[in-house]
Amino acid sequence: MANSIYFSLICILFAMHSCHVLGSRPHILLILADDYGWHDVGYHGSIIKTPYLDKLAGDGIKLENYYVQPICTPTRSQLMSGRYQIHTGLQHGVIKPQQPNCLPVEEVTLAQKLKEAGYSTHIVGKWHLGFYKKACLPTHRGFDTFFGYLVGAEDYYTHKREDGYDLRRNEEEVAKNYSGQYSAMIFASEVETIIKEHDSDQPLFIYLPFQSVHAPLQVPEKYIDQYRGLIQDKDRLIYAGKVTCMDEAIGNVTQALRNSPMWNNTLIVFSTDNGGQVGVGGNNWPLRGWKGSLWEGGVRGVGFVHSPLFANNVKGSVNNELIHVSDWFPTLVHLAGSTLNGTKPLDGHNQWRTISEGAPSARKELLHNIDPLAWLPSNSTGIDDVVANNGTFNSSIRAALRVGDWKILTGYPGNGSWIPPPEYGKTPVVPRDGSDKRVWLFNIRKDPDERHDLSDIETEKVKELLEKIEDYYKTAVPPRYPKYDPESDPKLHGGNWGPWR
């Protein structure tokens, strides 16, 4: 009898220890960088200095087969909903501030699920999921507080986009109160305050989607000065300063967590929202393409996770399993001890065992996108009636799919050049695909830079993957990309961007 009681006690203590190791309702800091290039983090060999990111990733788990979407809104929509953009109508373009559009209000957000689990939920930074009516605002989508931008591409100091101010505390416009202050440091300071004032007994969720390092090219001179003489290209020079400034802001935030009682039960997730924009200093070398394209340079994301909760044998490791931005929804909901009840069918997968234990990925394939409204090059006639391979998917439609090691692209995937960083002194390579080229096939595991198109050789694989894209296409809802509404004009709303319906 005594042995039985002793054994039961040991089991209970072991269960309690396991719960702690896995982080019972861990505090979660989810950081999203904007337009951050694959090549532009120190641990990918960049000249740009990112000591805080390098340290967090180096002591955590680097996700080196991790994918996002090629532009802002689709990535953010999948992060918040766990669903492909073909299922929310956001498969074409970003939401413009003049459009009556947002992540559909019937979609359950990550913040709502974490709030259900008892979390205090906060967003600090860039929303970019629509705001034309109040129901679309972050504080109506599961966040207790919001401090940041509703749109994107604001001036880093004035916090204006075009004719409208855009910096809100909850639903109040406060841009003028922060005039002259750089957004990365404003956001970091706000997060530090939230951390310091938070009751550590309640689980905390902070979503920190930086404006950095999106255009415009602005940053305090002290961050640029350290690259003078190292980088000659003016855009690249300022961009490098922006990256290092963001890195410092992240260092400030993580130090605030280290100084708090919450640190030992905290999970940090870092991701970019899409590939770097080479036109304003970003770089994705040696990957092909950049922001806005379905090539690897547009969709393979810088990502890592860091936590004192990880076992020592996985700290400092590299994870090469297939993981997608939509996977954070079920993964974080699982960690929060919540359920997926009430959500629409998810496209994301719970990847916690993959991340924390190195188990095989729960994901075997990944739809990058299907966009029937995507434009084609000027020497093309537009979407036509070409249907490839015996009645499968219309290959003139812009789409891309990854299945195992194979990736297929159709239509016009975007500019597919290989652009080395200007400081390398190498000449960009422009592919010589014909204007009638509509299908590409690559083995990404063997050829991550997409240099060897196998579509003319692996014809059966092409047909198989086109049929899979067609199956996905049958589940898609029509793209939601409404015309501009003149009632959105900031001049009609006190000079501010905000809800107008």
C-alpha positions in Angstrom: 0.0 0.0 0.0 2.8 2.4 1.0 4.6 1.6 -2.3 1.4 2.3 -4.3 1.0 5.7 -2.6 4.7 6.5 -3.1 4.4 5.6 -6.8 1.3 7.7 -7.2 3.0 10.7 -5.6 6.0 10.3 -7.9 3.6 10.2 -10.9 1.9 13.4 -9.7 5.2 15.2 -9.2 6.4 14.1 -12.6 3.2 15.3 -14.3 3.6 18.7 -12.5 7.3 18.9 -13.6 6.3 18.0 -17.2 3.6 20.7 -17.2 6.2 23.2 -16.1 8.8 22.2 -18.6 6.2 22.5 -21.4 5.1 25.8 -19.9 1.6 25.6 -18.6 -0.1 28.6 -20.2 3.3 30.2 -21.1 3.6 34.0 -21.6 3.9 34.5 -25.4 5.7 37.3 -27.2 5.0 37.0 -31.0 7.3 39.3 -33.0 6.7 40.1 -36.7 9.2 42.0 -38.7 8.0 43.7 -41.9 9.7 43.1 -45.3 12.7 41.5 -43.6 14.9 39.8 -46.1 16.2 36.2 -45.7 19.8 37.4 -46.1 19.5 40.3 -43.6 19.9 38.6 -40.3 23.4 38.0 -38.9 23.2 34.3 -38.6 22.5 34.0 -42.3 25.9 35.6 -43.1 24.8 39.2 -43.5 27.0 42.2 -43.0 24.1 43.7 -41.1 24.5 43.5 -37.4 21.7 41.8 -35.4 23.4 40.7 -32.2 20.1 40.4 -30.2 18.3 38.3 -32.9 21.4 36.2 -33.3 21.6 35.5 -29.6 17.9 34.6 -29.3 18.0 32.4 -32.3 21.3 30.8 -31.3 20.1 29.9 -27.9 16.7 28.8 -29.3 15.6 26.9 -32.4 16.1 28.3 -35.9 13.3 27.4 -38.3 15.1 27.1 -41.7 12.3 25.5 -43.7 9.7 28.1 -42.6 7.3 29.9 -44.9 5.2 33.0 -44.9 3.3 34.8 -47.7 4.9 37.2 -50.2 3.1 40.3 -49.0 1.8 41.8 -45.7 -2.0 41.3 -45.4 -2.1 37.6 -46.5 0.6 36.7 -44.0 -1.0 38.6 -41.1 -4.4 37.1 -42.0 -3.0 33.5 -41.9 -1.2 34.3 -38.6 -4.4 35.5 -37.0 -6.8 33.0 -38.4 -4.8 29.8 -39.1 -6.5 29.7 -42.6 -5.1 30.0 -46.1 -6.0 33.3 -47.7 -7.9 31.5 -50.5 -10.4 30.6 -47.7 -10.8 34.2 -46.4 -10.8 36.1 -49.7 -7.5 37.8 -49.1 -5.5 36.1 -51.8 -5.0 39.2 -54.0 -2.9 42.1 -52.7 -2.7 43.9 -49.4 -5.7 45.7 -48.0 -5.4 49.4 -49.1 -6.6 52.0 -46.6 -9.3 53.2 -49.0 -10.8 49.8 -49.4 -13.9 48.6 -47.4 -12.2 45.3 -46.6 -10.8 43.4 -43.6 -10.1 39.9 -42.3 -13.8 38.7 -42.3 -15.3 39.4 -38.9 -16.7 35.8 -38.7 -13.1 34.5 -38.6 -12.0 33.6 -35.1 -8.6 35.2 -34.3 -5.6 33.9 -32.4 -6.1 36.7 -29.9 -9.7 35.6 -29.3 -8.7 32.0 -28.6 -6.0 33.1 -26.2 -8.3 35.5 -24.5 -10.8 32.6 -24.0 -7.9 30.8 -22.3 -7.5 33.6 -19.7 -4.7 35.5 -21.4 -4.2 39.3 -21.3 -3.9 40.2 -25.0 -2.1 43.2 -26.5 -1.0 44.3 -30.0 1.7 46.9 -30.4 2.6 47.7 -34.0 1.1 47.3 -37.4 -2.3 45.7 -37.9 -2.9 45.9 -41.7 -6.0 43.6 -41.6 -8.6 46.3 -42.4 -10.4 49.0 -40.4 -13.3 50.3 -42.5 -15.7 49.5 -39.7 -15.2 49.3 -36.0 -15.8 45.5 -36.0 -12.6 45.1 -37.9 -10.4 46.9 -35.3 -7.9 44.9 -33.2 -9.8 45.7 -30.0 -12.9 44.1 -31.5 -10.9 41.0 -32.6 -9.7 39.7 -29.3 -7.1 42.2 -28.2 -7.5 44.0 -24.8 -5.3 46.9 -26.0 -4.0 48.2 -29.3 -1.2 50.7 -29.8 0.0 51.2 -33.4 -0.8 51.5 -37.1 -3.9 50.4 -38.8 -2.4 50.7 -42.3 1.2 50.5 -43.4 4.1 52.5 -45.1 3.7 55.3 -42.6 6.4 57.9 -42.1 8.5 56.6 -39.1 8.5 60.0 -37.4 5.3 61.8 -38.3 3.2 58.6 -38.3 1.3 59.8 -41.4 0.5 57.9 -44.6 -0.3 60.2 -47.5 -2.9 62.7 -46.1 -3.8 60.9 -42.9 -2.3 60.3 -39.5 -2.2 56.7 -38.3 -1.2 56.0 -34.8 -3.8 54.8 -32.3 -4.1 53.9 -28.7 -7.1 51.6 -28.8 -9.5 53.7 -30.8 -8.1 57.1 -30.2 -5.8 58.8 -32.7 -2.5 59.9 -30.9 0.0 60.4 -33.8 0.7 64.0 -32.9 1.6 63.1 -29.4 4.5 61.0 -30.7 5.6 63.3 -33.5 9.4 63.1 -34.1 9.7 59.8 -32.3 10.9 56.7 -34.2 8.3 54.0 -34.4 10.5 51.0 -33.5 11.5 52.6 -30.2 7.9 53.8 -29.5 6.7 50.3 -29.9 9.4 48.8 -27.8 8.8 51.2 -25.0 5.1 50.5 -25.1 5.8 46.7 -24.8 8.3 47.3 -21.9 5.5 49.2 -20.1 3.0 46.4 -20.6 5.5 43.9 -19.3 6.4 46.0 -16.2 2.8 46.6 -15.3 1.5 43.1 -15.9 0.4 40.8 -13.1 2.6 37.8 -13.8 0.1 35.4 -12.4 -2.1 35.9 -15.5 -0.7 34.6 -18.8 0.3 37.4 -21.2 0.1 37.5 -25.0 1.9 40.3 -26.8 1.8 40.5 -30.6 4.5 42.9 -31.7 4.3 43.5 -35.5 7.0 46.1 -36.1 6.7 48.7 -38.9 10.4 48.0 -39.4 11.9 47.4 -41.9 9.3 48.4 -44.4 9.7 51.5 -46.6 10.1 54.5 -46.3 13.9 54.5 -45.8 14.2 56.3 -42.4 16.2 55.7 -39.3 18.2 57.8 -36.8 21.7 58.6 -38.1 23.5 56.8 -35.4 22.4 53.5 -36.8 23.5 54.4 -40.3 26.9 55.7 -39.2 28.2 52.2 -38.2 27.8 51.1 -41.8 29.4 54.0 -43.6 32.4 52.7 -45.5 31.1 49.2 -45.4 28.0 49.7 -47.6 28.1 52.0 -50.5 24.6 51.6 -51.9 22.5 54.4 -50.3 19.3 52.4 -49.9 21.1 49.4 -48.5 23.0 51.7 -46.1 19.8 53.1 -44.6 18.1 49.7 -44.6 21.0 48.2 -42.7 20.6 50.9 -40.0 16.8 50.2 -39.8 17.5 46.5 -39.2 20.0 47.2 -36.5 17.6 49.6 -34.9 14.9 47.0 -34.9 17.3 44.5 -33.4 18.1 46.9 -30.6 14.4 47.4 -29.9 13.9 43.7 -29.7 16.8 43.5 -27.3 15.1 46.1 -25.1 11.9 44.2 -25.0 13.5 40.9 -24.2 15.5 42.5 -21.5 12.3 43.7 -19.9 11.0 40.2 -19.9 14.3 38.9 -18.4 13.9 41.4 -15.6 10.4 40.3 -14.9 9.1 37.2 -13.0 7.6 35.9 -16.3 10.9 35.1 -18.1 11.2 31.5 -17.1 7.7 30.7 -18.4 7.9 32.7 -21.7 7.9 31.7 -25.3 9.2 34.1 -28.0 8.3 33.5 -31.6 10.0 35.6 -34.3 8.9 35.8 -38.0 9.1 38.0 -41.0 5.9 38.7 -42.9 7.4 38.2 -46.4 10.7 38.4 -48.2 12.8 41.5 -48.4 12.1 44.3 -50.9 15.2 44.7 -53.0 14.0 48.1 -54.3 14.4 49.6 -50.8 17.5 47.9 -49.6 16.3 44.4 -48.5 17.9 41.2 -49.7 17.1 37.5 -49.9 20.4 36.1 -51.3 21.0 33.4 -52.4 17.2 32.8 -52.8 15.4 33.7 -56.0 13.0 36.6 -56.2 11.8 39.0 -53.5 8.8 40.5 -51.8 5.6 40.1 -53.9 6.9 36.9 -55.7 6.1 33.3 -55.1 9.8 32.4 -55.6 11.6 31.3 -52.4 12.9 34.9 -51.8 9.3 36.1 -51.4 8.0 33.3 -49.2 10.8 31.7 -47.2 10.8 33.5 -43.9 13.4 34.3 -41.3 12.0 32.6 -38.2 12.9 31.1 -34.9 11.6 30.4 -31.4 13.3 31.0 -28.1 12.3 29.9 -24.6 13.9 28.9 -21.2 11.3 26.1 -21.3 13.1 24.2 -24.0 15.1 21.1 -23.1 18.8 21.6 -23.3 19.1 19.1 -26.2 17.1 21.3 -28.5 18.4 24.7 -27.5 20.8 26.0 -30.2 19.4 23.6 -32.8 18.3 24.1 -36.4 14.9 22.7 -37.4 14.5 21.9 -41.1 10.9 20.6 -40.9 8.3 22.2 -43.1 6.5 24.9 -41.0 4.1 27.6 -42.2 2.9 30.9 -40.7 -0.7 29.5 -40.4 0.7 26.8 -38.0 1.2 29.3 -35.2 -2.6 29.5 -34.6 -3.1 25.9 -33.5 0.3 25.6 -32.0 -0.1 28.6 -29.7 -3.7 27.7 -28.9 -2.5 24.3 -27.9 0.2 25.7 -25.6 -2.4 28.1 -24.1 -4.5 25.1 -23.1 -7.4 26.3 -25.2 -9.4 24.5 -27.8 -10.1 25.0 -31.4 -13.9 24.9 -30.8 -15.7 27.6 -32.8 -13.1 28.1 -35.5 -13.6 27.4 -39.2 -11.6 24.5 -40.6 -8.0 25.4 -40.2 -5.2 25.0 -42.7 -2.5 25.3 -40.0 -1.1 22.4 -38.0 -0.1 22.1 -34.4 3.7 22.0 -34.7 4.7 22.0 -31.0 6.2 18.5 -31.0 8.1 19.3 -34.3 9.5 22.5 -32.7 10.2 21.3 -29.2 11.2 17.7 -29.8 12.3 17.6 -33.4 9.5 15.3 -34.4 8.6 15.1 -38.2 6.4 18.0 -39.3 2.7 17.6 -39.1 2.6 19.4 -42.5 3.2 17.4 -45.6 2.3 20.1 -48.1 1.8 23.9 -48.3 -0.3 26.0 -50.6 1.6 29.2 -51.2 -1.3 30.8 -53.0 -3.8 30.8 -55.9 -4.6 34.3 -57.2 -6.8 34.5 -60.3 -6.6 38.3 -60.3 -2.8 38.5 -60.4 -1.3 40.5 -63.2 0.9 39.1 -65.9 3.9 40.8 -67.7 3.1 43.5 -70.2 4.1 41.3 -73.1 1.4 38.8 -72.1 -2.2 38.9 -73.0 -3.5 38.2 -69.5 -5.2 35.1 -68.0 -6.1 32.9 -71.0 -7.9 29.6 -71.5 -4.7 27.5 -71.5 -5.4 24.4 -69.4 -2.4 22.2 -69.0 -2.0 18.4 -68.9 -5.4 16.9 -69.9 -7.8 19.3 -68.2 -6.0 20.0 -64.9 -5.4 23.4 -63.4 -5.4 26.5 -65.7 -1.7 27.2 -65.7 -2.0 30.8 -66.6 -3.4 31.5 -63.1 -0.8 32.7 -60.6 -0.3 29.9 -58.1 2.4 27.9 -56.2 2.2 24.7 -54.2 4.8 22.7 -52.1 4.3 19.0 -51.6 7.2 17.3 -49.8 10.4 18.4 -51.5 8.5 19.5 -54.7 7.4 23.0 -55.5 5.3 23.9 -58.6 4.6 27.5 -59.8 2.2 28.6 -62.5 1.2 31.8 -64.2 3.5 34.7 -63.5 5.1 34.1 -60.1 6.8 37.6 -60.0 10.3 38.6 -60.8 12.5 35.6 -60.5 16.0 37.2 -60.6 18.8 36.3 -58.2 19.9 39.5 -56.6 23.1 39.5 -54.5 23.6 42.2 -51.8 25.2 45.3 -53.4 28.2 45.0 -51.0 29.1 41.6 -52.6 29.9 43.4 -55.9 28.2 40.6 -57.9 26.0 41.1 -61.0 22.3 40.1 -60.6 21.2 37.2 -62.7 18.0 37.5 -64.7 16.4 34.3 -65.8 15.8 33.7 -69.5 12.3 32.2 -69.3 10.2 32.9 -72.4 7.2 35.1 -72.1 4.9 32.1 -72.7 6.4 30.2 -69.8 3.6 29.1 -67.4 4.8 26.2 -65.3 8.0 25.6 -63.2 8.9 22.6 -61.1 11.7 22.4 -58.5 13.0 20.0 -55.9 13.5 22.6 -53.1 15.4 20.2 -50.8 18.1 19.7 -53.5 17.7 23.1 -55.1 16.6 25.7 -52.6 17.7 28.6 -54.9 15.3 27.4 -57.7 18.0 27.3 -60.4 17.0 24.0 -62.1 13.5 23.8 -63.5 12.4 20.2 -63.9 9.0 20.8 -65.4 10.0 19.5 -68.9 11.5 16.3 -67.3 9.2 15.4 -64.5 6.0 15.7 -66.5 4.0 13.2 -64.3 4.9 15.1 -61.2 3.8 18.3 -62.9 0.4 16.7 -63.7 0.1 15.4 -60.2 0.7 18.8 -58.6 -1.5 20.7 -61.0 -4.3 18.4 -60.0 -3.6 19.1 -56.3 -3.8 22.9 -57.0 -7.1 22.4 -58.8 -8.4 20.6 -55.8 -7.4 23.5 -53.6 -8.9 26.0 -56.1 -12.3 24.3 -55.8 -12.3 25.2 -52.1 -11.4 28.9 -52.7 -13.8 31.7 -52.0 -13.7 34.7 -54.5 -11.0 37.3 -53.9 -12.2 40.2 -51.8 -10.6 43.3 -53.3 -13.2 46.1 -53.4 -12.9 49.4 -55.2 -11.7 52.5 -53.2 -14.5 54.2 -51.2 -14.2 58.0 -51.3 -15.7 58.1 -47.8 -12.4 56.7 -46.5 -10.6 60.0 -47.2 -8.9 61.2 -44.0 -10.0 64.8 -44.7 -13.5 63.7 -43.9 -12.3 62.3 -40.5 -10.2 65.0 -38.9 -7.1 64.2 -40.9 -6.9 60.6 -39.6 -7.2 57.1 -41.1 -10.0 55.2 -39.3 -13.3 53.5 -39.6 -15.8 55.3 -41.9 -18.8 52.9 -42.1 
